[in-house]
């Protein structure tokens, strides 16, 4: 069995000689090693697994996984933006959600993580119908109208 130093040298040599190998290592690092790309920071088993995958052509699956990972939104706000760009029904549901529950503010970047996660979970698990149901429950609990809570432009009480 090769030593860690030999394995590191082998991976670094592959990266210098072969662009496909270099990309394969980057993809492997991104998908399997939390983005830690320095082979010196990995153990022997990890290095051996990469070299075996690469030698047997299994790295294509990792490269596909890395490509999918790069296309995924990273924050809840980016996830909502991604949904809006790629799904007309999701865009409409987001607009309705914002009108009903978020004071009409439709830019996901102006909302906190919890708000965007709540919408994404609703939509991903039940589609537009789940969002509509949530909107109806919210409006029933907190009241509708332009004035916010109580519908009279204040906290629901009378001005003194």
N, C-alpha and C positions, 0 to 999 in steps of 0.2 A: 504494500500500500504506500502511496506517495505521502510525503510529509506536507504539512500545511504550506510551507515555503514553496515547494515544488508545484503544488496546486495553484497557488497565487501566481507564480511565474507562468504557468501554463495558460491561465485565464488572461493575464495581461498580454502574453504573446499572441494569443488568439485575437484579442482586441486590436493589436497593432497591425496584424497581417490581414484581417478579414473584417470588412465593414458590417457584414451580416452577423458575425460573432459579437462585434461590439454592440450592435443594436440589441441582439439577443440578451447580452449581459445587462444592458440598461433596462430592458423590459422585465427580465427576471428580477432585478433589484427592485424595480417599482412595484411589481405585483406580489413578490414573495418576501422581500427583505425590508419593507417599509421605506424604500427609497435609499437605503444605505448601499452606495455603489462601490465602495472601496473593498476589494476582495480580502485585504488584510484584516478587515473587521468582521469576517465571517469564520465559522468553524469549518473543520475539514469535511464534515458530512455535507454541509450546505454546498461547498465548492465542488465536491464529488458529484452531488445531485445535479448541479448545473452542467458539469462536463458530460455526464451520462445523458442528460436530456438533449444537449446540443449534438452529441455524437449520434444519437438515435433519431434525430429529427423531431423530437417532442417539443422543441422550443417554439414551433409554430403556434401551438395552442397558447403558450404563455404570451407570445407576441400579440395574438388576437385578444387575449384578456387585457393586455396592457393598452391596446388601442381602444377597447371599450371603456377602460378606466379613464383614459385621457378625455373621452367624450362625455363622461358623467359630470353633472354639476357637483360642486364641492360643498356649498352651503345651502341651507334651506331656501334662501332667497334666489340663488342660482337655479335651484331645482324648479321653483315656480316659474322663473323666466324661461327655462328650458321647456316646461310644460306648455306655456303660452305660445312659444314659437312653433311647437311641433303638434299641437292638438287644438283645433278651433273650439271644440266643446270645453276643453279645460280653460281656455282663455275667457270664454263667456262665463263659465262657472266662477273663475277668479274675479271677474268684474262684478258679478252679482254678489259674491261673498264680500268684496270690499264695500260695495254700496250698502249692504245690510249690516255688516259687523265691524267695518274699519273706517267709518266716516268718509267713505268714497275715495280714499287714498289708494290708488291702484299700482303704484310703483313698489314692487316687492322689496327693493332695497331700503325703503322707508319703514319697513315693518321688522319687528324682532323675530328671532328664530322660532319662537313658540307659535306665533301667528302663521308663519309660512309652513311650519311642520304640520300644524293642525289642518290647514287647507289641503296640503299634499296627502296626508293620511286619509282625510275624508274622501278626496277625489280618487285616490289610488285604490281604496277599498270599497267604494260604493258609487263612484262616478258622479255625474251631475246631480242625480237624485239625492245622494247623501249630502251634498253641499246645500241643495234646496231645503232639505229637512232641517239641517243645522241652522240655516238662515231663518227658517220659520220659528224654530225653537228660541233662537236668540231674540227675534223680534217679539215673541210672546213674553219672554222673560223680562226683557229690558225696555220694551215699548218701541213703537215705531215713530215716525214723524221726523221732521227736519230739526227739531229742537233738542234731540238727544234724550236723556233720561226724562221720562214723564211727558215728553212731547211739547213742552211749553217754553223751551228755550233756557231752562235752568235745571235745577235738581228735582223738579217735580213739585216744589212748594210754591207758595205765593210770595211775591216780592213784598217786603216789609214796608 
